[in-house]
Amino acid sequence: MRSFVYRLLRVSERTSWTCFVFENSADPSRLGFRAARPKRKMFLMGAGVNEAVFTPRPLPTVPPLKLAIVSRMIWSKGVDLAVEAVSRLIHDGAPIELDIYGNPDFENRRYFPVEQLHEWGHRSGIRWHGFVTDVAGVWATHHAGLFPSRGGEGLPRALLEAASCGRAGIAAEVPGCADFIRSGLEGLLVKPNSVNELAGAIDQLVRDPSQLVRMGNAARQRVLDNCTEEIITSRYRQLFTQMFQEG
């Protein structure tokens, strides 16, 4: 159905009464949209984060470096890449802990079976906790988030929530993640689908944990400047007002 839907979207893009809202800068070209008509395309960083709920708390002491993943347990999220990277580093003696939060999405054909998640959760330094409701509490007890996505999403909400909590992110350089994280500022970007690069970025924070405070502060400020609930709601309000006035 995808190619058919894309064709319909390209047809609607030619009209003067259609506006598209994107969460990353790569999706328009992915859909085959023309570079012209910028008035009818708006980019927003996610659906908005409640910065009063997802608020910074003091970082845990190091070592160990405490990392977390919060996502659906599906192949595209790259959880397997994170497990392999952390396992290698722990085997080499690095003081790291990885906590994985989330359940399989059984409607996605490439979900990770529960048996696989249990196997990962019994490895040294790695734990799988399943579904979690207190996501802010997760980030309060960890230093950084891992987002080794293989792509195909807008902008991970968990990444924005971690950033709002003042936590650095290590993410794959794919659309969405790379629209928020500027490598070396809010976190580190790595080559997609690369265990070696992911392990290298994690090891960088193990060797120099002082980066965590600077990156976490920058991540929090990027949320406050671009993607709080108030900012996103205001942008939508402006969009609808403009469209009603023009209609």
Protein Blocks (a to p, Z undefined) as FASTA:
>chain_A
ZZmmmmmmmmmmmpmkbccddfbfklmmmnopafehmllpccdehjbpafklmccddddd
dddddddddddddfklommmmmmmmmmmmmnopacddddeddddfkbmkbccfklmmmmm
mpghiacebjafblmlmmmmpfbdcdfbgbjiabdfklmmmmmnopacdddddehjlmmm
cghilmccddehilklmmmmmmmmmmmmmlmmmmmmmmmmmmmmmmpfklmmmmmmmmmm
mmmmmZZ
